[in-house]
Amino acid sequence: MTTILDPTDERKPVVRQITPRAGALTGTVGLLDIRKPRGNVLLDELERQLTTAVPGITVKRYSKPTFTKPCPDDLRREIAGEVDYVVEALAD
């Protein structure tokens, strides 16, 4: 038998509000590959599914130089200035 321990303090539950949703996905979605192995495969499939489900959106792809360091500030600014939503993907 395996026991899984939850490190959170259940005596003080975290209260979070759900962010209001616009009701429809429009605009530009940025897909950020952080350069973990097979992250691009995940993003390829996500892009395929998004463009099939929501034909009116635009998808832009971005990649970090390496997964071992935070996203460079210039890349963050570029993404923030060009897209309405961002999906950051990692996979192994």
Biopython code that builds the backbone (N, CA, C, O; Angstrom):
import numpy as np
from Bio.PDB.StructureBuilder import StructureBuilder

atoms = [
    (1, "MET", "N", (0.832, -1.170, 0.000)),
    (1, "MET", "CA", (0.000, 0.000, 0.000)),
    (1, "MET", "C", (0.887, 1.248, 0.000)),
    (1, "MET", "O", (1.894, 1.307, 0.707)),
    (2, "THR", "N", (0.498, 2.244, -0.805)),
    (2, "THR", "CA", (1.234, 3.499, -0.893)),
    (2, "THR", "C", (0.469, 4.594, -0.164)),
    (2, "THR", "O", (-0.745, 4.723, -0.318)),
    (3, "THR", "N", (1.177, 5.371, 0.620)),
    (3, "THR", "CA", (0.566, 6.501, 1.304)),
    (3, "THR", "C", (1.068, 7.781, 0.656)),
    (3, "THR", "O", (2.272, 7.991, 0.512)),
    (4, "ILE", "N", (0.125, 8.635, 0.267)),
    (4, "ILE", "CA", (0.479, 9.921, -0.324)),
    (4, "ILE", "C", (0.182, 10.998, 0.700)),
    (4, "ILE", "O", (-0.937, 11.089, 1.206)),
    (5, "LEU", "N", (1.174, 11.812, 1.005)),
    (5, "LEU", "CA", (1.006, 12.863, 1.993)),
    (5, "LEU", "C", (0.815, 14.205, 1.302)),
    (5, "LEU", "O", (1.531, 14.541, 0.360)),
    (6, "ASP", "N", (-0.158, 14.963, 1.784)),
    (6, "ASP", "CA", (-0.424, 16.304, 1.264)),
    (6, "ASP", "C", (0.233, 17.295, 2.219)),
    (6, "ASP", "O", (-0.140, 17.349, 3.390)),
    (7, "PRO", "N", (1.211, 18.087, 1.746)),
    (7, "PRO", "CA", (1.933, 18.981, 2.641)),
    (7, "PRO", "C", (1.151, 20.235, 3.043)),
    (7, "PRO", "O", (1.637, 21.025, 3.852)),
    (8, "THR", "N", (-0.028, 20.425, 2.502)),
    (8, "THR", "CA", (-0.800, 21.621, 2.852)),
    (8, "THR", "C", (-1.489, 21.438, 4.198)),
    (8, "THR", "O", (-1.790, 20.316, 4.606)),
    (9, "ASP", "N", (-1.729, 22.524, 4.865)),
    (9, "ASP", "CA", (-2.391, 22.508, 6.166)),
    (9, "ASP", "C", (-3.899, 22.523, 5.938)),
    (9, "ASP", "O", (-4.479, 23.573, 5.663)),
    (10, "GLU", "N", (-4.524, 21.370, 6.051)),
    (10, "GLU", "CA", (-5.952, 21.257, 5.776)),
    (10, "GLU", "C", (-6.813, 21.926, 6.839)),
    (10, "GLU", "O", (-8.014, 22.106, 6.634)),
    (11, "ARG", "N", (-6.226, 22.294, 7.961)),
    (11, "ARG", "CA", (-6.999, 22.967, 9.002)),
    (11, "ARG", "C", (-7.336, 24.396, 8.605)),
    (11, "ARG", "O", (-8.277, 24.989, 9.134)),
    (12, "LYS", "N", (-6.566, 24.948, 7.673)),
    (12, "LYS", "CA", (-6.797, 26.309, 7.183)),
    (12, "LYS", "C", (-6.937, 26.252, 5.667)),
    (12, "LYS", "O", (-5.967, 26.503, 4.951)),
    (13, "PRO", "N", (-8.129, 25.924, 5.166)),
    (13, "PRO", "CA", (-8.294, 25.788, 3.711)),
    (13, "PRO", "C", (-8.056, 27.120, 2.993)),
    (13, "PRO", "O", (-8.420, 28.189, 3.482)),
    (14, "VAL", "N", (-7.447, 27.016, 1.840)),
    (14, "VAL", "CA", (-7.181, 28.191, 1.023)),
    (14, "VAL", "C", (-8.459, 28.562, 0.284)),
    (14, "VAL", "O", (-9.088, 27.718, -0.354)),
    (15, "VAL", "N", (-8.834, 29.830, 0.378)),
    (15, "VAL", "CA", (-10.012, 30.311, -0.330)),
    (15, "VAL", "C", (-9.542, 31.075, -1.558)),
    (15, "VAL", "O", (-8.759, 32.019, -1.457)),
    (16, "ARG", "N", (-10.027, 30.655, -2.707)),
    (16, "ARG", "CA", (-9.647, 31.309, -3.957)),
    (16, "ARG", "C", (-10.895, 31.632, -4.753)),
    (16, "ARG", "O", (-11.873, 30.885, -4.733)),
    (17, "GLN", "N", (-10.847, 32.756, -5.453)),
    (17, "GLN", "CA", (-11.935, 33.106, -6.339)),
    (17, "GLN", "C", (-11.600, 32.638, -7.745)),
    (17, "GLN", "O", (-10.441, 32.645, -8.161)),
    (18, "ILE", "N", (-12.619, 32.236, -8.458)),
    (18, "ILE", "CA", (-12.432, 31.863, -9.853)),
    (18, "ILE", "C", (-12.390, 33.146, -10.673)),
    (18, "ILE", "O", (-13.231, 34.028, -10.497)),
    (19, "THR", "N", (-11.428, 33.248, -11.556)),
    (19, "THR", "CA", (-11.316, 34.411, -12.417)),
    (19, "THR", "C", (-12.493, 34.447, -13.377)),
    (19, "THR", "O", (-12.826, 33.430, -13.986)),
    (20, "PRO", "N", (-13.127, 35.605, -13.521)),
    (20, "PRO", "CA", (-14.257, 35.689, -14.463)),
    (20, "PRO", "C", (-13.813, 35.325, -15.878)),
    (20, "PRO", "O", (-12.729, 35.708, -16.318)),
    (21, "ARG", "N", (-14.641, 34.604, -16.562)),
    (21, "ARG", "CA", (-14.342, 34.183, -17.931)),
    (21, "ARG", "C", (-15.108, 35.060, -18.913)),
    (21, "ARG", "O", (-16.221, 35.502, -18.629)),
    (22, "ALA", "N", (-14.507, 35.305, -20.057)),
    (22, "ALA", "CA", (-15.126, 36.148, -21.074)),
    (22, "ALA", "C", (-16.285, 35.430, -21.772)),
    (22, "ALA", "O", (-17.138, 36.080, -22.375)),
    (23, "GLY", "N", (-16.320, 34.129, -21.699)),
    (23, "GLY", "CA", (-17.378, 33.374, -22.358)),
    (23, "GLY", "C", (-16.963, 32.829, -23.713)),
    (23, "GLY", "O", (-17.521, 31.837, -24.181)),
    (24, "ALA", "N", (-15.998, 33.464, -24.340)),
    (24, "ALA", "CA", (-15.529, 32.995, -25.641)),
    (24, "ALA", "C", (-14.036, 33.280, -25.754)),
    (24, "ALA", "O", (-13.545, 34.293, -25.255)),
    (25, "LEU", "N", (-13.338, 32.394, -26.401)),
    (25, "LEU", "CA", (-11.911, 32.570, -26.621)),
    (25, "LEU", "C", (-11.725, 33.310, -27.939)),
    (25, "LEU", "O", (-12.081, 32.801, -29.002)),
    (26, "THR", "N", (-11.168, 34.508, -27.864)),
    (26, "THR", "CA", (-10.910, 35.306, -29.055)),
    (26, "THR", "C", (-9.518, 35.903, -28.950)),
    (26, "THR", "O", (-8.932, 35.954, -27.869)),
    (27, "GLY", "N", (-9.000, 36.348, -30.071)),
    (27, "GLY", "CA", (-7.710, 37.018, -30.048)),
    (27, "GLY", "C", (-6.551, 36.078, -30.348)),
    (27, "GLY", "O", (-6.657, 35.160, -31.161)),
    (28, "THR", "N", (-5.441, 36.340, -29.663)),
    (28, "THR", "CA", (-4.208, 35.609, -29.925)),
    (28, "THR", "C", (-3.767, 34.830, -28.690)),
    (28, "THR", "O", (-3.716, 35.362, -27.582)),
    (29, "VAL", "N", (-3.452, 33.559, -28.910)),
    (29, "VAL", "CA", (-2.969, 32.683, -27.847)),
    (29, "VAL", "C", (-1.480, 32.435, -28.084)),
    (29, "VAL", "O", (-1.077, 32.035, -29.177)),
    (30, "GLY", "N", (-0.681, 32.671, -27.072)),
    (30, "GLY", "CA", (0.746, 32.386, -27.149)),
    (30, "GLY", "C", (1.041, 31.046, -26.501)),
    (30, "GLY", "O", (0.565, 30.759, -25.403)),
    (31, "LEU", "N", (1.822, 30.234, -27.182)),
    (31, "LEU", "CA", (2.246, 28.945, -26.642)),
    (31, "LEU", "C", (3.742, 29.020, -26.385)),
    (31, "LEU", "O", (4.534, 29.166, -27.316)),
    (32, "LEU", "N", (4.120, 28.921, -25.125)),
    (32, "LEU", "CA", (5.526, 29.056, -24.727)),
    (32, "LEU", "C", (6.121, 27.695, -24.412)),
    (32, "LEU", "O", (5.698, 27.019, -23.474)),
    (33, "ASP", "N", (7.097, 27.306, -25.199)),
    (33, "ASP", "CA", (7.844, 26.063, -24.987)),
    (33, "ASP", "C", (9.031, 26.404, -24.088)),
    (33, "ASP", "O", (9.878, 27.219, -24.454)),
    (34, "ILE", "N", (9.090, 25.778, -22.913)),
    (34, "ILE", "CA", (10.197, 26.097, -22.009)),
    (34, "ILE", "C", (11.437, 25.246, -22.293)),
    (34, "ILE", "O", (12.438, 25.340, -21.583)),
    (35, "ARG", "N", (11.359, 24.419, -23.330)),
    (35, "ARG", "CA", (12.487, 23.609, -23.812)),
    (35, "ARG", "C", (12.746, 22.337, -23.013)),
    (35, "ARG", "O", (13.853, 21.798, -23.034)),
    (36, "LYS", "N", (11.724, 21.863, -22.311)),
    (36, "LYS", "CA", (11.852, 20.531, -21.715)),
    (36, "LYS", "C", (11.622, 19.518, -22.835)),
    (36, "LYS", "O", (10.923, 19.822, -23.801)),
    (37, "PRO", "N", (12.199, 18.318, -22.722)),
    (37, "PRO", "CA", (12.003, 17.307, -23.753)),
    (37, "PRO", "C", (10.520, 17.028, -24.006)),
    (37, "PRO", "O", (9.748, 16.826, -23.069)),
    (38, "ARG", "N", (10.141, 17.020, -25.257)),
    (38, "ARG", "CA", (8.800, 16.721, -25.758)),
    (38, "ARG", "C", (7.767, 17.815, -25.467)),
    (38, "ARG", "O", (6.582, 17.628, -25.741)),
    (39, "GLY", "N", (8.197, 18.942, -24.921)),
    (39, "GLY", "CA", (7.274, 20.063, -24.723)),
    (39, "GLY", "C", (6.708, 20.547, -26.042)),
    (39, "GLY", "O", (5.541, 20.931, -26.121)),
    (40, "ASN", "N", (7.540, 20.530, -27.090)),
    (40, "ASN", "CA", (7.073, 20.945, -28.408)),
    (40, "ASN", "C", (5.999, 20.006, -28.949)),
    (40, "ASN", "O", (5.096, 20.439, -29.665)),
    (41, "VAL", "N", (6.093, 18.733, -28.609)),
    (41, "VAL", "CA", (5.088, 17.757, -29.046)),
    (41, "VAL", "C", (3.740, 18.081, -28.390)),
    (41, "VAL", "O", (2.699, 18.059, -29.047)),
    (42, "LEU", "N", (3.776, 18.381, -27.094)),
    (42, "LEU", "CA", (2.566, 18.770, -26.382)),
    (42, "LEU", "C", (1.970, 20.034, -27.000)),
    (42, "LEU", "O", (0.762, 20.100, -27.229)),
    (43, "LEU", "N", (2.803, 21.032, -27.271)),
    (43, "LEU", "CA", (2.301, 22.283, -27.836)),
    (43, "LEU", "C", (1.797, 22.113, -29.268)),
    (43, "LEU", "O", (0.842, 22.781, -29.664)),
    (44, "ASP", "N", (2.420, 21.236, -30.046)),
    (44, "ASP", "CA", (1.912, 20.956, -31.396)),
    (44, "ASP", "C", (0.482, 20.440, -31.327)),
    (44, "ASP", "O", (-0.384, 20.882, -32.081)),
    (45, "GLU", "N", (0.243, 19.506, -30.422)),
    (45, "GLU", "CA", (-1.098, 18.936, -30.280)),
    (45, "GLU", "C", (-2.072, 19.963, -29.731)),
    (45, "GLU", "O", (-3.210, 20.041, -30.193)),
    (46, "LEU", "N", (-1.647, 20.750, -28.757)),
    (46, "LEU", "CA", (-2.517, 21.782, -28.208)),
    (46, "LEU", "C", (-2.888, 22.796, -29.284)),
    (46, "LEU", "O", (-4.045, 23.204, -29.381)),
    (47, "GLU", "N", (-1.921, 23.201, -30.084)),
    (47, "GLU", "CA", (-2.207, 24.136, -31.175)),
    (47, "GLU", "C", (-3.209, 23.535, -32.153)),
    (47, "GLU", "O", (-4.143, 24.214, -32.582)),
    (48, "ARG", "N", (-3.023, 22.279, -32.504)),
    (48, "ARG", "CA", (-3.953, 21.602, -33.418)),
    (48, "ARG", "C", (-5.363, 21.596, -32.853)),
    (48, "ARG", "O", (-6.324, 21.900, -33.561)),
    (49, "GLN", "N", (-5.486, 21.248, -31.570)),
    (49, "GLN", "CA", (-6.814, 21.188, -30.950)),
    (49, "GLN", "C", (-7.438, 22.573, -30.807)),
    (49, "GLN", "O", (-8.636, 22.738, -31.039)),
    (50, "LEU", "N", (-6.639, 23.565, -30.429)),
    (50, "LEU", "CA", (-7.175, 24.925, -30.288)),
    (50, "LEU", "C", (-7.675, 25.473, -31.618)),
    (50, "LEU", "O", (-8.776, 26.019, -31.687)),
    (51, "THR", "N", (-6.877, 25.333, -32.677)),
    (51, "THR", "CA", (-7.284, 25.894, -33.958)),
    (51, "THR", "C", (-8.450, 25.137, -34.573)),
    (51, "THR", "O", (-9.190, 25.693, -35.385)),
    (52, "THR", "N", (-8.622, 23.882, -34.196)),
    (52, "THR", "CA", (-9.781, 23.124, -34.658)),
    (52, "THR", "C", (-11.030, 23.540, -33.891)),
    (52, "THR", "O", (-12.091, 23.732, -34.485)),
    (53, "ALA", "N", (-10.909, 23.678, -32.577)),
    (53, "ALA", "CA", (-12.064, 24.003, -31.732)),
    (53, "ALA", "C", (-12.477, 25.469, -31.842)),
    (53, "ALA", "O", (-13.660, 25.794, -31.740)),
    (54, "VAL", "N", (-11.505, 26.348, -32.050)),
    (54, "VAL", "CA", (-11.768, 27.791, -32.093)),
    (54, "VAL", "C", (-11.105, 28.356, -33.351)),
    (54, "VAL", "O", (-10.016, 28.926, -33.269)),
    (55, "PRO", "N", (-11.750, 28.205, -34.515)),
    (55, "PRO", "CA", (-11.096, 28.579, -35.773)),
    (55, "PRO", "C", (-10.713, 30.055, -35.896)),
    (55, "PRO", "O", (-9.843, 30.382, -36.703)),
    (56, "GLY", "N", (-11.320, 30.945, -35.138)),
    (56, "GLY", "CA", (-11.036, 32.369, -35.284)),
    (56, "GLY", "C", (-9.821, 32.878, -34.534)),
    (56, "GLY", "O", (-9.460, 34.046, -34.672)),
    (57, "ILE", "N", (-9.186, 32.033, -33.748)),
    (57, "ILE", "CA", (-8.048, 32.520, -32.954)),
    (57, "ILE", "C", (-6.748, 32.466, -33.754)),
    (57, "ILE", "O", (-6.629, 31.750, -34.748)),
    (58, "THR", "N", (-5.793, 33.241, -33.286)),
    (58, "THR", "CA", (-4.444, 33.212, -33.834)),
    (58, "THR", "C", (-3.542, 32.585, -32.774)),
    (58, "THR", "O", (-3.667, 32.892, -31.589)),
    (59, "VAL", "N", (-2.645, 31.718, -33.195)),
    (59, "VAL", "CA", (-1.703, 31.086, -32.269)),
    (59, "VAL", "C", (-0.293, 31.526, -32.639)),
    (59, "VAL", "O", (0.110, 31.440, -33.799)),
    (60, "LYS", "N", (0.450, 31.996, -31.646)),
    (60, "LYS", "CA", (1.856, 32.364, -31.835)),
    (60, "LYS", "C", (2.702, 31.484, -30.933)),
    (60, "LYS", "O", (2.346, 31.228, -29.783)),
    (61, "ARG", "N", (3.821, 31.027, -31.465)),
    (61, "ARG", "CA", (4.704, 30.137, -30.708)),
    (61, "ARG", "C", (5.943, 30.894, -30.245)),
    (61, "ARG", "O", (6.492, 31.733, -30.960)),
    (62, "TYR", "N", (6.364, 30.567, -29.024)),
    (62, "TYR", "CA", (7.562, 31.152, -28.428)),
    (62, "TYR", "C", (8.357, 30.040, -27.758)),
    (62, "TYR", "O", (7.803, 29.003, -27.395)),
    (63, "SER", "N", (9.667, 30.262, -27.596)),
    (63, "SER", "CA", (10.519, 29.285, -26.915)),
    (63, "SER", "C", (11.512, 30.004, -26.028)),
    (63, "SER", "O", (12.116, 31.000, -26.426)),
    (64, "LYS", "N", (11.676, 29.485, -24.812)),
    (64, "LYS", "CA", (12.749, 29.968, -23.946)),
    (64, "LYS", "C", (14.068, 29.430, -24.489)),
    (64, "LYS", "O", (14.083, 28.397, -25.158)),
    (65, "PRO", "N", (15.172, 30.115, -24.209)),
    (65, "PRO", "CA", (16.473, 29.591, -24.649)),
    (65, "PRO", "C", (16.823, 28.269, -23.972)),
    (65, "PRO", "O", (17.439, 27.403, -24.593)),
    (66, "THR", "N", (16.438, 28.106, -22.708)),
    (66, "THR", "CA", (16.739, 26.887, -21.954)),
    (66, "THR", "C", (15.746, 26.746, -20.806)),
    (66, "THR", "O", (15.256, 27.746, -20.280)),
    (67, "PHE", "N", (15.451, 25.525, -20.422)),
    (67, "PHE", "CA", (14.525, 25.323, -19.302)),
    (67, "PHE", "C", (15.201, 25.545, -17.956)),
    (67, "PHE", "O", (14.524, 25.624, -16.931)),
    (68, "THR", "N", (16.517, 25.644, -17.946)),
    (68, "THR", "CA", (17.243, 25.741, -16.671)),
    (68, "THR", "C", (17.254, 27.142, -16.078)),
    (68, "THR", "O", (17.693, 27.324, -14.943)),
    (69, "LYS", "N", (16.777, 28.134, -16.823)),
    (69, "LYS", "CA", (16.779, 29.515, -16.334)),
    (69, "LYS", "C", (15.404, 30.140, -16.562)),
    (69, "LYS", "O", (14.651, 29.688, -17.425)),
    (70, "PRO", "N", (15.075, 31.183, -15.787)),
    (70, "PRO", "CA", (13.800, 31.874, -15.999)),
    (70, "PRO", "C", (13.717, 32.474, -17.407)),
    (70, "PRO", "O", (14.727, 32.690, -18.076)),
    (71, "CYS", "N", (12.500, 32.729, -17.819)),
    (71, "CYS", "CA", (12.266, 33.353, -19.123)),
    (71, "CYS", "C", (12.919, 34.741, -19.147)),
    (71, "CYS", "O", (12.704, 35.532, -18.229)),
    (72, "PRO", "N", (13.704, 35.046, -20.170)),
    (72, "PRO", "CA", (14.343, 36.361, -20.245)),
    (72, "PRO", "C", (13.306, 37.492, -20.286)),
    (72, "PRO", "O", (12.225, 37.341, -20.855)),
    (73, "ASP", "N", (13.657, 38.617, -19.676)),
    (73, "ASP", "CA", (12.740, 39.755, -19.611)),
    (73, "ASP", "C", (12.290, 40.226, -20.986)),
    (73, "ASP", "O", (11.119, 40.558, -21.171)),
    (74, "ASP", "N", (13.211, 40.261, -21.963)),
    (74, "ASP", "CA", (12.824, 40.729, -23.294)),
    (74, "ASP", "C", (11.801, 39.800, -23.943)),
    (74, "ASP", "O", (10.907, 40.267, -24.649)),
    (75, "LEU", "N", (11.922, 38.494, -23.715)),
    (75, "LEU", "CA", (10.944, 37.544, -24.249)),
    (75, "LEU", "C", (9.605, 37.713, -23.541)),
    (75, "LEU", "O", (8.559, 37.644, -24.185)),
    (76, "ARG", "N", (9.619, 37.932, -22.238)),
    (76, "ARG", "CA", (8.369, 38.178, -21.503)),
    (76, "ARG", "C", (7.654, 39.407, -22.042)),
    (76, "ARG", "O", (6.441, 39.388, -22.251)),
    (77, "ARG", "N", (8.416, 40.479, -22.268)),
    (77, "ARG", "CA", (7.806, 41.705, -22.795)),
    (77, "ARG", "C", (7.248, 41.483, -24.195)),
    (77, "ARG", "O", (6.170, 41.978, -24.523)),
    (78, "GLU", "N", (7.976, 40.745, -25.016)),
    (78, "GLU", "CA", (7.507, 40.437, -26.375)),
    (78, "GLU", "C", (6.182, 39.683, -26.323)),
    (78, "GLU", "O", (5.233, 40.036, -27.022)),
    (79, "ILE", "N", (6.125, 38.653, -25.499)),
    (79, "ILE", "CA", (4.907, 37.858, -25.382)),
    (79, "ILE", "C", (3.753, 38.722, -24.863)),
    (79, "ILE", "O", (2.653, 38.687, -25.414)),
    (80, "ALA", "N", (4.004, 39.491, -23.811)),
    (80, "ALA", "CA", (2.960, 40.332, -23.215)),
    (80, "ALA", "C", (2.408, 41.334, -24.218)),
    (80, "ALA", "O", (1.225, 41.674, -24.168)),
    (81, "GLY", "N", (3.247, 41.808, -25.123)),
    (81, "GLY", "CA", (2.812, 42.791, -26.102)),
    (81, "GLY", "C", (2.116, 42.216, -27.318)),
    (81, "GLY", "O", (1.503, 42.956, -28.087)),
    (82, "GLU", "N", (2.199, 40.905, -27.505)),
    (82, "GLU", "CA", (1.684, 40.298, -28.733)),
    (82, "GLU", "C", (0.490, 39.372, -28.551)),
    (82, "GLU", "O", (-0.193, 39.066, -29.528)),
    (83, "VAL", "N", (0.214, 38.914, -27.329)),
    (83, "VAL", "CA", (-0.849, 37.916, -27.160)),
    (83, "VAL", "C", (-1.833, 38.314, -26.063)),
    (83, "VAL", "O", (-1.548, 39.157, -25.213)),
    (84, "ASP", "N", (-3.003, 37.674, -26.115)),
    (84, "ASP", "CA", (-4.038, 37.888, -25.107)),
    (84, "ASP", "C", (-3.994, 36.823, -24.015)),
    (84, "ASP", "O", (-4.386, 37.081, -22.876)),
    (85, "TYR", "N", (-3.524, 35.643, -24.355)),
    (85, "TYR", "CA", (-3.443, 34.502, -23.426)),
    (85, "TYR", "C", (-2.111, 33.803, -23.643)),
    (85, "TYR", "O", (-1.545, 33.859, -24.735)),
    (86, "VAL", "N", (-1.609, 33.145, -22.604)),
    (86, "VAL", "CA", (-0.359, 32.383, -22.727)),
    (86, "VAL", "C", (-0.556, 31.013, -22.085)),
    (86, "VAL", "O", (-1.120, 30.889, -20.997)),
    (87, "VAL", "N", (-0.083, 30.002, -22.780)),
    (87, "VAL", "CA", (-0.009, 28.651, -22.227)),
    (87, "VAL", "C", (1.463, 28.299, -22.205)),
    (87, "VAL", "O", (2.133, 28.310, -23.238)),
    (88, "GLU", "N", (1.964, 27.983, -21.009)),
    (88, "GLU", "CA", (3.355, 27.593, -20.842)),
    (88, "GLU", "C", (3.384, 26.084, -20.668)),
    (88, "GLU", "O", (2.714, 25.553, -19.783)),
    (89, "ALA", "N", (4.137, 25.398, -21.485)),
    (89, "ALA", "CA", (4.108, 23.943, -21.452)),
    (89, "ALA", "C", (5.463, 23.352, -21.113)),
    (89, "ALA", "O", (6.506, 23.817, -21.572)),
    (90, "LEU", "N", (5.413, 22.328, -20.307)),
    (90, "LEU", "CA", (6.599, 21.537, -20.072)),
    (90, "LEU", "C", (6.201, 20.074, -20.116)),
    (90, "LEU", "O", (5.075, 19.708, -19.780)),
    (91, "ALA", "N", (7.107, 19.279, -20.519)),
    (91, "ALA", "CA", (6.846, 17.845, -20.606)),
    (91, "ALA", "C", (8.161, 17.108, -20.486)),
    (91, "ALA", "O", (9.226, 17.676, -20.729)),
    (92, "ASP", "N", (8.089, 15.877, -20.121)),
    (92, "ASP", "CA", (9.256, 14.999, -20.068)),
    (92, "ASP", "C", (8.885, 13.657, -20.635)),
    (92, "ASP", "O", (9.723, 12.756, -20.688)),
]
sb = StructureBuilder()
sb.init_structure("model")
sb.init_model(0)
sb.init_chain("A")
sb.init_seg("    ")
for serial, (resi, resn, name, xyz) in enumerate(atoms, 1):
    if name == "N":
        sb.init_residue(resn, " ", resi, " ")
    sb.init_atom(name, np.array(xyz, "f"), 0.0, 1.0, " ", f" {name:<3s}", serial, name[0])
structure = sb.get_structure()
